[in-house]
Each structure stands twice: as structure tokens, then as C-alpha cells.
């Protein structure tokens, strides 16, 4: 069964974006970002919630288009509608059976893209297998939390940590 990998940028205080979805404080250059982009090339499938998908509209993604052209996209929402989506983009209802079906398909591990609320739901349902944090040396003080409103507690096993330019760390 394919693993779900939540690979996400985070501030030291646990936010994946600041107020009003502000991500301007996160590092966008350097060898840590290069590592992240190289790692994304190894995924053939991405899952995300509606808010994360629509966040991409701010960066030029058109409704129904893939955010990552080399990946098959599963967008989880109970109310998003897309007219004539690209064949690589499929809408799914928020349902554990849908997640299980994707995990059973052939392919690489699955990239969980952003989304505190969706990630929180997956965490609550024990569906995140690997957490990879691009830990940025900044404090946002508010915004979108790493796991949304989830209050689930887990003890994790540290697999690796590596330091990169600009104080960025990737922690698995």
C-alpha cells in the first residue's frame, strides 16, 4: 500500500501560512528548496483539499488544471465543482474509502500537498504515514495551522534532519 507523505513548509510556531494565506516569509530559494523540488519529482500522485487547490489560483493555476503537471491529482471536497477538468485532475468526496482506493493503486508514495484542515482530517484518521517538514526560521503568530483544528496527539519517530541554506531544515 502506498504511503501518504505530508511534505510541507512550516514556521517554528506550526503554521503553514500566515494570516490571509500569506506565505511570503517562507524561503523560496536555496539548496533546501532545490531539494524539495527534486523530491517532488519522485511523486506521481498528489492529494489535497479544496482550499489548497484553490490557493493555487493565486499563482496562475486555472480551475481544473493540475498544479503539478507530472502528477495525477485527487482534490478532496464535498462542494467543489470543476468544468472540464484536465484528465489528471479528479474530484473526490472526503471519505476514507476514497483515500484507501488511491493508496491501493500502483505508483509511488502519495504527496499530501498543504492544507491544514485536510491534513488534520487525515491525521485524525491515522492516514499520514510520513511527515516531512521544511522548517523555516520564522514565527508567523497566526494563520493556517499545520494540522488545522486537530487536537490529536502522536509520538513520532525522527528519521532524519538536514540543515540547508538560510536556516531551513528538512525534518522527516
TAKAQUI-V98457 format. One record per backbone hydrogen bond with DSSP energy under -0.5 kcal/mol. NH is the residue of the N-H (numbers start at 1). CO is the residue of the C=O. Records with the same first field share a line. If there is no record, write none. Layout:
NH=CO / CO
This chain:
2=103
5=3 / 110
6=4 / 130
7=5 / 112
8=6 / 132
10=134
11=15
12=138
13=138
14=11
16=144
17=144
18=22
21=18
22=19
26=23
34=30
35=31
36=32
37=33
38=34
39=35
40=36
41=37
42=39
43=40
44=109
45=109
46=72
47=111
48=74
50=76
53=49
54=50
55=51
56=52 / 53
57=54
58=55
59=56
60=57
61=56
65=62
69=67
71=68
72=44
73=88
74=46
75=90
76=48 / 74
77=75 / 92
84=82
86=64
89=86
90=73 / 88
92=75
95=93
98=95
99=95
100=96
101=97
102=98
103=99
104=100
105=101 / 102
110=3
111=45
112=5 / 110
113=47 / 111
114=112
119=115
120=116
121=117
122=118
123=119
124=120
125=121
126=123
127=122
129=4 / 127
130=4
132=6 / 130
133=131 / 171
134=8 / 132
135=133 / 169
136=10 / 134
138=136
144=17
145=143
146=14
148=145
150=147
156=154
158=156
162=170
164=168
167=164
168=165
169=135
170=162
171=133 / 169
172=160
